[in-house]
Structures are given as C-alpha cells and as structure tokens.
Amino acid sequence: MTDHIQFSEIKQALVLLDQRILPNREEYFLCKTTQDVIYALQTMVVRGAPAIGVTAAYGCWLALRQAMDQAGPGWRVRLAELLRDLEDARPTAVNLRWAVELMRADAAAAGEIGAEELSARWLAKAKAVHAEDIEINKAMGRFGAEAIDDGDTVMTHCNAGALATAGYGTALGVIRAAIEQGKRIKVIANETRPFLQGARLTAYELHKDGIDVTVACDNAVGHLMKRGMVQKVVVGADRIAANGDAANKIGTYTVALAAKAHGVPFYVAAPASTFDLRIQSGDEIPIEDRTPREVTHIGDHQITPEGVPVYNYAFDVTPAGLISGIATEKGLLRAPYVQAIKEKIGSV
Ligand code: MRU
C-alpha cells in the first residue's frame, strides 16, 4: 500500500488518504497550503512518524509556493515563518523537524537561487524523501526480521505500518519481511485507545494484505502474555534519544513492562530520521497532550460524565533497558545503545 500519500502533478497538491475515517471509508484529503498540511497533521488525517516526515517535506514545497504568491520578492521571510509553523504542528515525532531541517539545509546549500529554481529543487527533494522511505523500511524490515522466528505471534501497538510511512512500515515492515522470508507469523494488534490506530489501521492494512491479525483490547496485554500467546513484541517509535530511550504511542511502555515480566523480547523498529541525537535521554522528549474529546467521546457519543477531566497524553517513553533491540535501516542495534547508536546512526 503506497497510494495513501500522493503528489498530484495536475492539482499541484498533496493528496492524503484520510486516516481518521478508516477502515469504514476511503476518502482523500487535499493539501494546497501550509495550513492544510498543518491541519492534516494535527487532526491525524496523516500520522505516524515517517509519514509525518514525508508529508512535511511536501509541506515545505507548498509553503514555498505560498510564500511566492503572498510575498513576491519577500518570499524568503514569509517562507521562514511558514516553515516554523509547520515544524510546530506536532511535538513528539522528530521526523517532522528532521524533514523541515533537511529542506532548510538544501536551500542553504543551493545559495542565492531564485524562488522558481528552489521550487523545482524542493519538489524533487520531497519526492526523493518519499521514495527513499519505502526503501529504508524494506532494509529495516530485513534486519528486524532476524529477530523473528517461524511460528511467532508478534504483538504490536498503534500503527507502525504502511500507513504510518510511505509504504511497507517499520514494525509492520519487520513482520512483512519475516513473512517474505517464509516464516509463519500471526499478529496481535493492540486496539490503541483513544484514536484506535491498532483496531482501525493496523488491522485494516494487515487484513488487506492477507496477514493473520487479531485485535486485542489494550488491557488484555498482560493476560495474553501470561497465557504464552505472544512470542515477540515489535513497535515503532516517534523519537529515540541518544541512550536508546524510545517514545511511541501511549501504552507502549506498559506493553514493554508486561513483556519484561513475561520474558517476551521487545523490539523497536525505526529509521535513522527518528533518532534525536541532540537529547541524551527520553526525559527530554516532549510528550503531546491532545484534546480531551478523543477520550471523553466515541464519535459523537460522550462516554464520561460532563465536567470530569481526563488525561490524553499521546505518547510515552520506554526506557532503553526494556528494549531487546532496535531495528534500523543500518542494522539491528543491541545494547549498550549509546555505543551502538553512535556507531550506526551518528555522533551526539
Ligand atoms: O499519534 P500517531 O498515530 O502519529 O502515533 C504514531 C505512533 O506512535 C507510531 O507507532 C510511530 O509513529 C511509529 S510509525 C512507523
């Protein structure tokens, strides 16, 4: 599945499969301005760290076109403002900042070129980021699949699949690669309250691909592990610190604790662009606090008493000590992570 993020030459727009209404309806959302892209990111029309990065790369190009229209010769100043707004759309997935910085660095390398020339350059760059993401996921999948055995039931949390990337997926890429290697794999997709990425999106894309998937409520994790029904856990990540601490969808930390208690190996799969080597530990990762409505309501129906506050932290951090390995496109990293990350991903 790769048509969920498309660039339309005819419309000169970014076209996104609307993940808010899957699996019931397959409708597309058109982004023609920076504000459209920010709205799509914040309301989760598109979500998942690498998909956010790809979207942001196209978003930079849309920002440039908008700056040219709005500011004429003053486009560089307007562009800088729009890129700052774009970069702040969501706080936890570092791939957003990574993509905007990549485009800024590209503009800096190009020097004092005209807006039209930069526009052509940035559109090509965004398309390259888009295409490369699929290749990165396939490489990551091959490395990660080393840790998966024939006959395993693999639990995953949230959606770290094709929909969360340009295609193939990170955690689901590991599962897809293991299946391509001939291993017989079953998947347990945790429901992932409140946005239900597991129940709606992971189940949707695996079922569509004919992969054996069963949805479980988030609070069934301990029970399923205690019964020996889970051999491995593989999840994605939104930001990984220099010491290997990994932020991912809320509930991931609880899954890792349960995995530790039951001796189930717990793996993270993420590309190099998800590592934030400016921060030393997970304590420095900003955690998105989303609207209470996602928790208080199911659709239009309110399920909590009026006036009762709720927590809606969208992510948590799993300490490196609970992680058995981190699959990346550069290899399967093992503890001690500070050293492995320095060697494979870069220096701090
Ligand atoms: O809030 P979301 O849906 O953007 O959160 C997504 C996740 O937590 C994913 O597991 C993570 O981005 C990895 S995606 C390959």
Residues whose N, C-alpha, C, O or C-beta is under 5 A from the ligand:
A	BS01	MRU	R47 G48 A49 P50 H157 C158 N159 A160 G161 A164 T170 G236 A237 D238 N248 K249
